[in-house]
């Protein structure tokens, strides 16, 4: 899986430059491999990015600004959604990547898996208990019928 980050190398906006640096710096800190794709110097990149950002994610003017993040062809989000994922310690989920072992995300996933396993075990135990109770009840009913037949003879 290749993470694609669409950037503008010659943006006049310091806000856009800062957002781009924030995304790239954080991905590098996490050692996430990514392809920086320049939309300022490459019209093909610019057109691909604009066509592949979902309509509901585009600003009112219809032109999404960098940085925009994709996992292969799948749209992940823009700076704001990346920042939210960063704040929630869910960047790997945001990127559609498995978390590395030992990370906070991996630990959270392990805890969720353990809870799901515990719930499944509990359901299995309840089902076994119900089956045992039904068997005992059937045996008692069978014994009762035998006793009644013996008394009737």
FIKOLDO-382011 format. One record per atom (N, C-alpha, C): residue number from 1; atom name; x, y, z. Coordinates in nm, 2 decimals, decimal comma. Layout:
<kedos>
> NUM_CA_X_Y_Z
...
</kedos>
This chain:
<kedos>
> 1_N_0,08_-0,12_0,00
> 1_CA_0,00_0,00_0,00
> 1_C_0,09_0,12_0,00
> 2_N_0,05_0,21_-0,09
> 2_CA_0,13_0,34_-0,10
> 2_C_0,05_0,46_-0,05
> 3_N_0,10_0,53_0,04
> 3_CA_0,03_0,65_0,09
> 3_C_0,08_0,76_-0,01
> 4_N_-0,02_0,83_-0,06
> 4_CA_0,01_0,95_-0,15
> 4_C_-0,03_1,07_-0,08
> 5_N_0,07_1,17_-0,07
> 5_CA_0,04_1,30_-0,01
> 5_C_0,05_1,40_-0,12
> 6_N_-0,06_1,47_-0,16
> 6_CA_-0,05_1,57_-0,26
> 6_C_-0,02_1,70_-0,19
> 7_N_0,09_1,76_-0,24
> 7_CA_0,15_1,88_-0,19
> 7_C_0,17_1,99_-0,30
> 8_N_0,18_2,11_-0,26
> 8_CA_0,22_2,22_-0,35
> 8_C_0,35_2,28_-0,31
> 9_N_0,45_2,25_-0,40
> 9_CA_0,59_2,29_-0,36
> 9_C_0,61_2,44_-0,37
> 10_N_0,53_2,51_-0,44
> 10_CA_0,54_2,66_-0,45
> 10_C_0,42_2,73_-0,41
> 11_N_0,37_2,70_-0,30
> 11_CA_0,25_2,76_-0,25
> 11_C_0,29_2,90_-0,19
> 12_N_0,21_3,00_-0,21
> 12_CA_0,23_3,13_-0,15
> 12_C_0,17_3,14_-0,01
> 13_N_0,09_3,04_0,03
> 13_CA_0,03_3,04_0,16
> 13_C_0,11_2,98_0,26
> 14_N_0,14_3,06_0,37
> 14_CA_0,22_3,00_0,48
> 14_C_0,14_2,89_0,55
> 15_N_0,01_2,91_0,56
> 15_CA_-0,08_2,81_0,63
> 15_C_-0,07_2,68_0,56
> 16_N_-0,08_2,68_0,42
> 16_CA_-0,07_2,55_0,35
> 16_C_0,07_2,49_0,37
> 17_N_0,17_2,57_0,36
> 17_CA_0,31_2,52_0,38
> 17_C_0,32_2,45_0,52
> 18_N_0,27_2,52_0,62
> 18_CA_0,28_2,46_0,76
> 18_C_0,20_2,33_0,77
> 19_N_0,08_2,33_0,71
> 19_CA_0,00_2,20_0,71
> 19_C_0,07_2,09_0,64
> 20_N_0,13_2,12_0,53
> 20_CA_0,21_2,02_0,45
> 20_C_0,33_1,97_0,53
> 21_N_0,40_2,06_0,59
> 21_CA_0,52_2,02_0,68
> 21_C_0,47_1,94_0,80
> 22_N_0,36_1,97_0,85
> 22_CA_0,31_1,90_0,97
> 22_C_0,27_1,75_0,93
> 23_N_0,20_1,73_0,82
> 23_CA_0,17_1,60_0,77
> 23_C_0,29_1,52_0,74
> 24_N_0,38_1,58_0,66
> 24_CA_0,50_1,51_0,61
> 24_C_0,59_1,47_0,73
> 25_N_0,61_1,57_0,82
> 25_CA_0,69_1,55_0,94
> 25_C_0,64_1,44_1,03
> 26_N_0,51_1,43_1,04
> 26_CA_0,45_1,33_1,13
> 26_C_0,46_1,19_1,07
> 27_N_0,44_1,19_0,93
> 27_CA_0,45_1,06_0,86
> 27_C_0,60_1,01_0,87
> 28_N_0,69_1,10_0,86
> 28_CA_0,83_1,06_0,87
> 28_C_0,87_1,01_1,01
> 29_N_0,81_1,08_1,11
> 29_CA_0,84_1,04_1,25
> 29_C_0,78_0,90_1,28
> 30_N_0,67_0,87_1,21
> 30_CA_0,61_0,74_1,23
> 30_C_0,67_0,63_1,14
> 31_N_0,76_0,68_1,06
> 31_CA_0,83_0,59_0,96
> 31_C_0,73_0,53_0,86
> 32_N_0,63_0,61_0,82
> 32_CA_0,53_0,57_0,72
> 32_C_0,59_0,60_0,59
> 33_N_0,60_0,51_0,50
> 33_CA_0,64_0,53_0,36
> 33_C_0,53_0,61_0,29
> 34_N_0,57_0,71_0,21
> 34_CA_0,47_0,78_0,14
> 34_C_0,53_0,84_0,01
> 35_N_0,45_0,87_-0,09
> 35_CA_0,49_0,94_-0,21
> 35_C_0,44_1,08_-0,20
> 36_N_0,54_1,18_-0,20
> 36_CA_0,49_1,32_-0,21
> 36_C_0,47_1,35_-0,36
> 37_N_0,35_1,40_-0,39
> 37_CA_0,31_1,43_-0,53
> 37_C_0,28_1,58_-0,54
> 38_N_0,36_1,64_-0,62
> 38_CA_0,35_1,79_-0,63
> 38_C_0,24_1,83_-0,73
> 39_N_0,15_1,91_-0,68
> 39_CA_0,04_1,96_-0,77
> 39_C_0,08_2,09_-0,83
> 40_N_0,18_2,16_-0,78
> 40_CA_0,22_2,29_-0,84
> 40_C_0,30_2,27_-0,97
> 41_N_0,38_2,17_-0,98
> 41_CA_0,46_2,15_-1,10
> 41_C_0,41_2,04_-1,19
> 42_N_0,31_1,97_-1,15
> 42_CA_0,26_1,86_-1,23
> 42_C_0,11_1,86_-1,24
> 43_N_0,07_1,90_-1,36
> 43_CA_-0,08_1,92_-1,39
> 43_C_-0,15_1,79_-1,38
> 44_N_-0,09_1,68_-1,41
> 44_CA_-0,15_1,54_-1,40
> 44_C_-0,18_1,51_-1,25
> 45_N_-0,09_1,54_-1,16
> 45_CA_-0,11_1,52_-1,02
> 45_C_-0,23_1,61_-0,97
> 46_N_-0,23_1,73_-1,01
> 46_CA_-0,33_1,83_-0,97
> 46_C_-0,47_1,78_-1,02
> 47_N_-0,48_1,74_-1,14
> 47_CA_-0,61_1,69_-1,20
> 47_C_-0,65_1,56_-1,13
> 48_N_-0,56_1,47_-1,10
> 48_CA_-0,59_1,34_-1,04
> 48_C_-0,65_1,37_-0,90
> 49_N_-0,58_1,46_-0,82
> 49_CA_-0,62_1,49_-0,69
> 49_C_-0,76_1,55_-0,69
> 50_N_-0,78_1,65_-0,77
> 50_CA_-0,91_1,72_-0,78
> 50_C_-1,02_1,62_-0,81
> 51_N_-1,00_1,53_-0,90
> 51_CA_-1,10_1,44_-0,95
> 51_C_-1,13_1,33_-0,84
> 52_N_-1,03_1,30_-0,76
> 52_CA_-1,05_1,19_-0,66
> 52_C_-1,08_1,23_-0,52
> 53_N_-1,08_1,35_-0,49
> 53_CA_-1,13_1,40_-0,36
> 53_C_-1,29_1,39_-0,37
> 54_N_-1,35_1,32_-0,28
> 54_CA_-1,50_1,31_-0,28
> 54_C_-1,57_1,44_-0,28
> 55_N_-1,68_1,45_-0,35
> 55_CA_-1,75_1,58_-0,36
> 55_C_-1,78_1,64_-0,22
> 56_N_-1,83_1,55_-0,13
> 56_CA_-1,87_1,60_0,00
> 56_C_-1,75_1,65_0,08
> 57_N_-1,63_1,62_0,04
> 57_CA_-1,51_1,67_0,11
> 57_C_-1,45_1,79_0,05
> 58_N_-1,50_1,83_-0,07
> 58_CA_-1,45_1,95_-0,13
> 58_C_-1,50_2,08_-0,07
> 59_N_-1,42_2,19_-0,07
> 59_CA_-1,47_2,31_-0,02
> 59_C_-1,58_2,37_-0,11
> 60_N_-1,64_2,48_-0,07
> 60_CA_-1,75_2,54_-0,14
> 60_C_-1,71_2,58_-0,28
> 61_N_-1,58_2,62_-0,30
> 61_CA_-1,54_2,66_-0,44
> 61_C_-1,51_2,53_-0,53
> 62_N_-1,52_2,41_-0,47
> 62_CA_-1,50_2,29_-0,54
> 62_C_-1,35_2,25_-0,56
> 63_N_-1,26_2,33_-0,52
> 63_CA_-1,11_2,30_-0,54
> 63_C_-1,05_2,27_-0,41
> 64_N_-1,02_2,14_-0,39
> 64_CA_-0,95_2,10_-0,27
> 64_C_-0,81_2,15_-0,26
> 65_N_-0,76_2,20_-0,15
> 65_CA_-0,63_2,25_-0,13
> 65_C_-0,54_2,14_-0,07
> 66_N_-0,41_2,15_-0,09
> 66_CA_-0,32_2,05_-0,03
> 66_C_-0,30_2,09_0,12
> 67_N_-0,26_1,99_0,20
> 67_CA_-0,23_1,85_0,16
> 67_C_-0,36_1,77_0,16
> 68_N_-0,36_1,68_0,06
> 68_CA_-0,47_1,57_0,05
> 68_C_-0,40_1,44_0,06
> 69_N_-0,46_1,35_0,13
> 69_CA_-0,39_1,22_0,16
> 69_C_-0,48_1,10_0,10
> 70_N_-0,41_1,01_0,03
> 70_CA_-0,47_0,89_-0,02
> 70_C_-0,39_0,77_0,02
> 71_N_-0,46_0,65_0,02
> 71_CA_-0,39_0,52_0,03
> 71_C_-0,42_0,46_-0,10
> 72_N_-0,32_0,45_-0,19
> 72_CA_-0,34_0,41_-0,33
> 72_C_-0,45_0,50_-0,39
> 73_N_-0,56_0,44_-0,43
> 73_CA_-0,67_0,52_-0,49
> 73_C_-0,77_0,57_-0,39
> 74_N_-0,76_0,52_-0,27
> 74_CA_-0,86_0,54_-0,16
> 74_C_-0,83_0,67_-0,09
> 75_N_-0,93_0,76_-0,08
> 75_CA_-0,92_0,89_-0,02
> 75_C_-0,92_0,87_0,14
> 76_N_-0,81_0,93_0,20
> 76_CA_-0,81_0,92_0,35
> 76_C_-0,86_1,05_0,41
> 77_N_-0,81_1,16_0,36
> 77_CA_-0,86_1,29_0,41
> 77_C_-0,77_1,41_0,38
> 78_N_-0,80_1,52_0,44
> 78_CA_-0,72_1,64_0,42
> 78_C_-0,65_1,67_0,55
> 79_N_-0,60_1,79_0,57
> 79_CA_-0,52_1,82_0,69
> 79_C_-0,60_1,81_0,81
> 80_N_-0,73_1,86_0,81
> 80_CA_-0,81_1,86_0,93
> 80_C_-0,84_1,72_0,98
> 81_N_-0,88_1,63_0,89
> 81_CA_-0,91_1,50_0,93
> 81_C_-0,78_1,42_0,97
> 82_N_-0,67_1,45_0,91
> 82_CA_-0,54_1,40_0,95
> 82_C_-0,51_1,44_1,09
> 83_N_-0,53_1,57_1,12
> 83_CA_-0,50_1,63_1,25
> 83_C_-0,59_1,56_1,36
> 84_N_-0,72_1,54_1,32
> 84_CA_-0,81_1,48_1,42
> 84_C_-0,76_1,34_1,45
> 85_N_-0,72_1,26_1,35
> 85_CA_-0,66_1,13_1,37
> 85_C_-0,54_1,13_1,45
> 86_N_-0,46_1,23_1,43
> 86_CA_-0,33_1,25_1,51
> 86_C_-0,37_1,27_1,66
> 87_N_-0,46_1,35_1,68
> 87_CA_-0,51_1,38_1,82
> 87_C_-0,57_1,26_1,89
> 88_N_-0,63_1,17_1,81
> 88_CA_-0,70_1,05_1,86
> 88_C_-0,61_0,93_1,86
> 89_N_-0,48_0,95_1,83
> 89_CA_-0,38_0,84_1,82
> 89_C_-0,44_0,73_1,72
> 90_N_-0,50_0,77_1,61
> 90_CA_-0,55_0,68_1,52
> 90_C_-0,50_0,70_1,37
> 91_N_-0,38_0,75_1,36
> 91_CA_-0,33_0,79_1,23
> 91_C_-0,32_0,66_1,14
> 92_N_-0,28_0,55_1,19
> 92_CA_-0,27_0,43_1,11
> 92_C_-0,40_0,39_1,06
> 93_N_-0,51_0,39_1,14
> 93_CA_-0,64_0,36_1,10
> 93_C_-0,69_0,46_0,99
> 94_N_-0,66_0,59_1,01
> 94_CA_-0,69_0,69_0,92
> 94_C_-0,63_0,66_0,78
> 95_N_-0,50_0,62_0,78
> 95_CA_-0,43_0,59_0,66
> 95_C_-0,47_0,45_0,60
> 96_N_-0,55_0,37_0,67
> 96_CA_-0,58_0,24_0,63
> 96_C_-0,47_0,14_0,64
> 97_N_-0,38_0,16_0,73
> 97_CA_-0,26_0,08_0,75
> 97_C_-0,27_0,01_0,89
> 98_N_-0,21_-0,11_0,90
> 98_CA_-0,21_-0,18_1,03
> 98_C_-0,11_-0,11_1,12
> 99_N_-0,15_-0,09_1,25
> 99_CA_-0,05_-0,02_1,34
> 99_C_0,07_-0,11_1,37
> 100_N_0,18_-0,05_1,38
> 100_CA_0,30_-0,12_1,42
> 100_C_0,29_-0,18_1,55
> 101_N_0,35_-0,30_1,58
> 101_CA_0,35_-0,36_1,71
> 101_C_0,41_-0,27_1,81
> 102_N_0,34_-0,26_1,93
> 102_CA_0,39_-0,18_2,04
> 102_C_0,34_-0,04_2,04
> 103_N_0,27_0,00_1,93
> 103_CA_0,22_0,14_1,92
> 103_C_0,09_0,15_2,01
> 104_N_0,05_0,27_2,03
> 104_CA_-0,08_0,29_2,11
> 104_C_-0,20_0,24_2,04
> 105_N_-0,20_0,25_1,90
> 105_CA_-0,31_0,20_1,82
> 105_C_-0,31_0,05_1,83
> 106_N_-0,19_-0,02_1,82
> 106_CA_-0,19_-0,16_1,83
> 106_C_-0,23_-0,21_1,96
> 107_N_-0,20_-0,14_2,07
> 107_CA_-0,24_-0,17_2,20
> 107_C_-0,39_-0,16_2,22
> 108_N_-0,45_-0,05_2,16
> 108_CA_-0,59_-0,04_2,17
> 108_C_-0,66_-0,15_2,09
> 109_N_-0,61_-0,18_1,97
> 109_CA_-0,67_-0,29_1,89
> 109_C_-0,66_-0,42_1,97
> 110_N_-0,55_-0,45_2,04
> 110_CA_-0,54_-0,57_2,11
> 110_C_-0,64_-0,58_2,23
> 111_N_-0,66_-0,46_2,29
> 111_CA_-0,76_-0,46_2,40
> 111_C_-0,90_-0,48_2,35
> 112_N_-0,93_-0,42_2,23
> 112_CA_-1,06_-0,44_2,17
> 112_C_-1,08_-0,59_2,13
> 113_N_-0,97_-0,65_2,08
> 113_CA_-0,98_-0,79_2,04
> 113_C_-1,00_-0,88_2,16
> 114_N_-0,93_-0,85_2,27
> 114_CA_-0,94_-0,93_2,40
> 114_C_-1,09_-0,92_2,45
> 115_N_-1,14_-0,80_2,44
> 115_CA_-1,28_-0,78_2,49
> 115_C_-1,38_-0,86_2,40
> 116_N_-1,36_-0,86_2,27
> 116_CA_-1,44_-0,93_2,18
> 116_C_-1,43_-1,08_2,21
> 117_N_-1,30_-1,13_2,23
> 117_CA_-1,28_-1,27_2,27
> 117_C_-1,35_-1,31_2,40
> 118_N_-1,34_-1,22_2,50
> 118_CA_-1,41_-1,24_2,63
> 118_C_-1,56_-1,25_2,61
> 119_N_-1,62_-1,16_2,53
> 119_CA_-1,76_-1,16_2,50
> 119_C_-1,80_-1,29_2,43
> 120_N_-1,72_-1,33_2,34
> 120_CA_-1,75_-1,46_2,26
> 120_C_-1,75_-1,58_2,36
> 121_N_-1,65_-1,58_2,44
> 121_CA_-1,64_-1,69_2,54
> 121_C_-1,75_-1,70_2,63
> 122_N_-1,79_-1,58_2,68
> 122_CA_-1,91_-1,57_2,77
> 122_C_-2,04_-1,62_2,70
> 123_N_-2,05_-1,58_2,57
> 123_CA_-2,17_-1,63_2,50
> 123_C_-2,17_-1,78_2,48
> 124_N_-2,05_-1,83_2,45
> 124_CA_-2,04_-1,98_2,44
> 124_C_-2,07_-2,05_2,57
> 125_N_-2,02_-2,00_2,68
> 125_CA_-2,05_-2,06_2,81
> 125_C_-2,20_-2,05_2,84
> 126_N_-2,27_-1,94_2,81
> 126_CA_-2,41_-1,93_2,83
> 126_C_-2,49_-2,03_2,75
> 127_N_-2,44_-2,05_2,62
> 127_CA_-2,51_-2,14_2,53
> 127_C_-2,49_-2,28_2,58
> 128_N_-2,37_-2,32_2,63
> 128_CA_-2,35_-2,45_2,69
> 128_C_-2,44_-2,48_2,81
> 129_N_-2,45_-2,38_2,90
> 129_CA_-2,53_-2,39_3,02
> 129_C_-2,67_-2,41_2,98
> 130_N_-2,72_-2,34_2,88
> 130_CA_-2,86_-2,35_2,84
> 130_C_-2,88_-2,49_2,78
> 131_N_-2,79_-2,54_2,70
> 131_CA_-2,80_-2,68_2,64
> 131_C_-2,80_-2,78_2,75
> 132_N_-2,71_-2,77_2,85
> 132_CA_-2,71_-2,86_2,96
> 132_C_-2,84_-2,86_3,04
> 133_N_-2,89_-2,74_3,06
> 133_CA_-3,02_-2,73_3,13
> 133_C_-3,13_-2,80_3,06
> 134_N_-3,13_-2,78_2,92
> 134_CA_-3,23_-2,85_2,84
> 134_C_-3,22_-3,00_2,85
> 135_N_-3,09_-3,05_2,85
> 135_CA_-3,07_-3,19_2,85
> 135_C_-3,12_-3,25_2,99
> 136_N_-3,09_-3,18_3,10
> 136_CA_-3,13_-3,22_3,23
> 136_C_-3,28_-3,22_3,24
> 137_N_-3,35_-3,12_3,18
> 137_CA_-3,49_-3,11_3,18
> 137_C_-3,55_-3,23_3,10
> 138_N_-3,49_-3,26_2,99
> 138_CA_-3,54_-3,37_2,91
> 138_C_-3,53_-3,50_2,98
> 139_N_-3,41_-3,52_3,05
> 139_CA_-3,39_-3,65_3,13
> 139_C_-3,49_-3,66_3,24
> 140_N_-3,52_-3,54_3,31
> 140_CA_-3,62_-3,55_3,42
> 140_C_-3,75_-3,58_3,37
> 141_N_-3,79_-3,52_3,26
> 141_CA_-3,92_-3,55_3,20
> 141_C_-3,93_-3,70_3,16
> 142_N_-3,82_-3,75_3,10
> 142_CA_-3,82_-3,89_3,07
> 142_C_-3,83_-3,98_3,19
> 143_N_-3,76_-3,95_3,30
> 143_CA_-3,77_-4,03_3,42
> 143_C_-3,91_-4,02_3,48
> 144_N_-3,97_-3,90_3,47
> 144_CA_-4,11_-3,89_3,52
> 144_C_-4,21_-3,97_3,44
> 145_N_-4,19_-3,98_3,31
> 145_CA_-4,28_-4,06_3,23
> 145_C_-4,26_-4,21_3,26
> 146_N_-4,14_-4,25_3,28
> 146_CA_-4,11_-4,39_3,32
> 146_C_-4,18_-4,43_3,45
> 147_N_-4,16_-4,34_3,55
> 147_CA_-4,22_-4,36_3,68
> 147_C_-4,37_-4,37_3,67
> 148_N_-4,43_-4,28_3,59
> 148_CA_-4,58_-4,29_3,57
> 148_C_-4,62_-4,41_3,50
> 149_N_-4,54_-4,46_3,41
> 149_CA_-4,58_-4,59_3,34
> 149_C_-4,57_-4,70_3,43
> 150_N_-4,46_-4,70_3,52
> 150_CA_-4,45_-4,81_3,61
> 150_C_-4,56_-4,82_3,71
> 151_N_-4,60_-4,70_3,76
> 151_CA_-4,71_-4,69_3,85
> 151_C_-4,84_-4,73_3,79
> 152_N_-4,86_-4,71_3,66
> 152_CA_-4,98_-4,74_3,59
> 152_C_-4,99_-4,89_3,57
> 153_N_-4,88_-4,97_3,57
> 153_CA_-4,89_-5,11_3,55
> 153_C_-4,92_-5,18_3,68
</kedos>
